[in-house]
Amino acid sequence: KLGREYLLTTQQLDIYGTASSYKGPVRIIHGTNDNIVPMWCSERFMKTYGAQSELVVIEGENHLISRKRKDVAASVTEFYRTLWSPQP
């Protein structure tokens, strides 16, 4: 169980400002039934990261991606393969 102090501290963090300093590729994965982090947060991260980012929306999934883990693992694996494959 999270305490009040933890929640207050996290509200004061500049997560988007911190993220904006990263310039590499990003794949954000978000479930449509996530009741912990709203979709607009991932959309805002997309704007923060810019053109090298992509949002993968997993229909019907919650915050923990509890039912489609194999699909998500495949998506993450594919993302890393594209990063490490030789560029022409």
Helices and strands as residue ranges (DSSP letters): H 4-11, H 15-19, E 26-31, H 39-49, G 50-52, E 53-58, H 69-84
